[in-house]
């Protein structure tokens, strides 16, 4: 039987929740084996990644290329979700990035690289897609933009 890294992470997370439940010894904690926590190069893997495309003010084409490259690389690394920071337009360049990158993410969804695209203004626990993303990648619970209606970000949940 072959398990995906995301499935193993969910099992470990469930075990840790049970370990903290009443009636179980609190000292017991489960951890992923080294080969599931690290990629082929020995770097620590994470289920959630932030990609700041606004920082160096790239052109739309440069930002789009970086986004697609990062999505593919993240999928290969076992990353479950990416928070894309594109800005919301107050600096001029961000005004072009936001719609272009959101459109690109929606195209990646049609291609099957991304399963959900959640715009920052919909990034709250009352939205079905956001709840799905948090269930799939529990690390997203601690995202500082959750429930803050930030138009300058978009969350992409990878397939």
C-alpha positions in Angstrom: 0.0 0.0 0.0 1.4 3.4 -1.0 0.4 6.5 1.1 0.8 10.1 0.0 2.8 12.4 2.3 -0.4 14.4 2.9 -2.3 11.3 4.1 0.5 10.4 6.5 0.6 14.0 7.8 -3.2 13.8 8.5 -2.7 10.5 10.3 0.1 11.9 12.4 -2.0 15.0 13.2 -4.9 12.8 14.3 -2.6 10.7 16.5 -1.2 13.9 18.1 -4.8 15.1 18.8 -5.6 11.8 20.4 -2.4 11.9 22.5 -3.6 15.1 24.0 -7.1 13.8 24.7 -8.3 12.9 28.2 -7.4 9.3 29.1 -4.2 9.2 27.1 -0.7 9.8 28.4 0.2 13.5 27.6 3.9 12.7 27.2 3.3 10.6 24.0 3.7 12.6 20.8 4.0 11.2 17.2 6.3 12.6 14.6 6.8 12.0 10.9 9.8 9.9 9.9 12.8 11.8 8.6 12.2 10.9 5.0 8.6 12.2 5.1 9.7 15.5 6.8 12.5 16.2 4.4 12.8 16.3 0.6 15.4 14.5 -1.5 18.0 17.2 -0.7 17.5 17.0 3.1 15.6 20.3 3.4 12.7 20.3 5.8 9.3 20.1 4.0 6.4 22.2 5.0 2.7 21.8 4.2 2.2 25.5 3.7 4.4 28.0 1.8 4.2 31.8 1.4 5.2 33.2 -2.0 5.7 37.0 -2.0 5.5 38.1 -5.7 4.9 41.7 -4.8 8.2 42.3 -3.0 10.6 43.0 -5.9 7.9 44.6 -8.2 8.2 42.2 -11.1 6.4 42.6 -14.4 3.2 40.6 -14.8 5.0 38.1 -17.1 7.8 37.6 -14.6 5.4 37.2 -11.7 3.3 34.7 -13.7 6.4 32.6 -14.6 7.6 32.6 -11.0 4.1 31.6 -9.8 3.8 28.7 -12.2 7.4 27.5 -11.4 6.7 27.7 -7.6 3.4 25.9 -7.9 5.1 23.0 -9.8 8.0 22.9 -7.4 5.8 23.0 -4.4 3.7 20.1 -5.7 6.8 18.0 -6.2 8.0 18.9 -2.7 4.7 17.8 -1.0 3.5 21.3 -0.2 -0.3 21.3 0.2 -1.1 25.0 0.0 0.6 28.3 -1.1 -0.3 31.8 0.0 0.5 34.1 -2.8 1.2 37.7 -1.9 0.4 39.9 -4.9 -0.7 43.2 -3.4 -4.0 44.9 -4.0 -3.0 47.8 -6.2 -2.1 50.7 -4.0 1.5 50.8 -5.4 0.6 50.8 -9.1 2.4 47.6 -10.0 0.3 45.5 -7.6 -2.8 46.7 -9.5 -1.7 44.7 -12.5 -0.4 41.7 -10.6 -3.5 41.0 -8.6 -5.9 40.3 -11.5 -3.3 38.6 -13.7 -2.1 36.2 -11.0 -5.6 35.4 -9.9 -6.5 34.6 -13.5 -3.4 32.5 -13.8 -4.3 30.6 -10.6 -7.8 29.9 -11.9 -6.2 28.5 -15.1 -4.0 26.3 -13.0 -7.2 25.0 -11.4 -8.6 24.1 -14.8 -5.3 22.4 -15.6 -5.5 20.3 -12.5 -2.5 21.7 -10.7 -4.6 23.5 -8.1 -7.7 22.2 -6.5 -9.0 25.4 -4.9 -8.3 29.1 -5.3 -9.3 31.3 -2.4 -9.2 35.1 -2.8 -8.0 37.0 0.3 -11.4 38.7 0.8 -13.0 35.3 1.0 -10.2 33.8 3.3 -12.3 33.3 6.4 -13.7 30.3 8.4 -17.2 31.0 7.1 -16.3 30.1 3.5 -16.5 26.5 2.4 -13.3 26.6 0.3 -11.4 28.1 3.3 -12.6 25.4 5.6 -11.6 22.8 3.0 -8.1 24.3 2.8 -7.7 24.3 6.6 -8.9 20.7 6.8 -6.4 19.7 4.2 -3.6 21.8 5.6 -4.1 22.5 9.3 -1.0 24.8 9.3 -3.3 27.4 7.6 -5.2 27.9 10.8 -2.3 30.0 12.1 -2.1 32.2 8.9 -2.3 35.8 10.1 -4.5 36.8 7.2 -7.2 34.3 8.0 -10.5 36.2 8.8 -8.9 39.6 7.8 -10.3 40.1 4.3 -6.9 40.9 2.8 -7.4 41.6 -0.9 -3.6 41.5 -1.5 -3.3 37.7 -1.1 -4.7 34.5 -2.6 -4.5 31.0 -1.2 -4.0 28.1 -3.7 -4.6 24.6 -2.5 -2.6 22.1 -4.5 -4.0 18.8 -5.8 
